[in-house]
Amino acid sequence: MPFSHHVFFCLNQRSNGEDCCDRHNAFALFEYAKNRVKELGLAGPEKIRVNKAGCLDHCANGPVMVVYPEGIWYTLIDQDDVEEIIQSHLIKGTPVPRLQIT
């Protein structure tokens, strides 16, 4: 497998006034995750890859990210939530139930 975890952040923007992840600070949370994973030395082949994604079709839950290979979907509020997912799910292998979309 090229990466131990592949993390996708929805950064969808809608110009028609409908809700979207972009309106919920998704880009800043994506940047935080990407930079934090690099800072911790977790980025790269066989490690963690943080990617931008288009619409993940969970606009009402935004901002949204999904972690593979587990296929666990998360809704985020702030950097503390992203940090908790990094520390618990990505480093320790323990998903964060309170942030999961079911």
C-alpha positions in Angstrom: 0.0 0.0 0.0 1.4 3.4 -0.9 0.2 5.0 2.3 -0.8 3.7 5.7 -3.7 6.2 5.8 -5.1 8.4 3.1 -7.1 11.4 4.4 -9.5 13.3 2.2 -10.9 16.7 3.1 -14.0 18.0 1.3 -13.2 21.5 0.1 -16.3 21.9 -2.1 -17.5 25.4 -2.8 -21.0 26.2 -3.9 -21.8 29.5 -5.5 -25.6 29.0 -5.4 -26.0 29.8 -1.7 -26.4 26.1 -0.6 -24.4 24.9 2.4 -20.9 23.4 1.7 -17.8 22.5 3.5 -16.0 25.6 2.3 -18.4 27.7 4.3 -17.3 25.9 7.5 -13.6 26.7 7.5 -12.7 23.4 5.7 -9.6 24.8 3.9 -8.0 26.1 7.1 -8.6 22.7 8.7 -7.1 20.9 5.7 -4.0 23.1 5.8 -3.7 22.5 9.6 -3.9 18.7 9.1 -1.5 18.7 6.2 1.1 20.8 8.0 0.7 19.0 11.3 1.2 15.6 9.6 4.4 16.9 8.0 5.5 18.5 11.3 5.2 15.2 13.1 7.2 13.4 10.4 4.2 11.3 9.4 3.9 12.4 5.7 5.2 10.5 2.8 5.2 7.0 1.2 4.0 4.3 3.4 2.9 7.0 5.9 0.0 9.4 5.8 -1.2 11.4 2.8 -3.6 14.4 3.3 -5.5 15.3 0.1 -8.1 17.8 -1.1 -11.4 16.4 -2.3 -14.3 17.8 -4.1 -17.8 17.2 -2.9 -18.2 14.2 -0.6 -22.0 14.6 -0.5 -22.2 15.3 3.2 -22.7 19.0 3.0 -25.0 19.2 6.1 -22.3 17.6 8.2 -19.5 19.9 7.0 -16.7 20.3 7.2 -16.1 16.6 6.4 -13.1 14.3 6.1 -12.8 10.6 5.4 -9.9 8.4 6.5 -8.9 5.3 4.4 -8.3 2.4 4.5 -10.8 2.2 7.3 -13.4 4.4 5.4 -14.3 6.3 8.6 -16.0 9.6 8.0 -15.6 12.6 10.4 -17.2 15.9 10.9 -14.9 18.6 12.3 -15.4 21.9 14.1 -11.9 23.2 14.8 -8.2 22.4 14.9 -8.6 20.6 18.2 -10.9 18.0 16.4 -8.3 17.6 13.7 -5.5 17.2 16.2 -7.6 14.6 18.1 -8.1 12.6 14.9 -4.3 12.8 14.1 -3.3 11.7 17.6 -5.9 9.0 18.2 -6.8 7.6 14.8 -3.8 8.2 12.6 -1.1 7.7 15.2 -2.6 5.2 17.7 -5.1 3.5 15.4 -8.1 4.4 17.6 -11.0 6.1 15.8 -12.7 9.1 17.4 -16.4 8.1 17.8 -17.7 11.5 18.9 -16.7 13.0 15.6 -17.8 10.1 13.3 -20.6 10.5 10.8 -22.7 7.3 10.9 
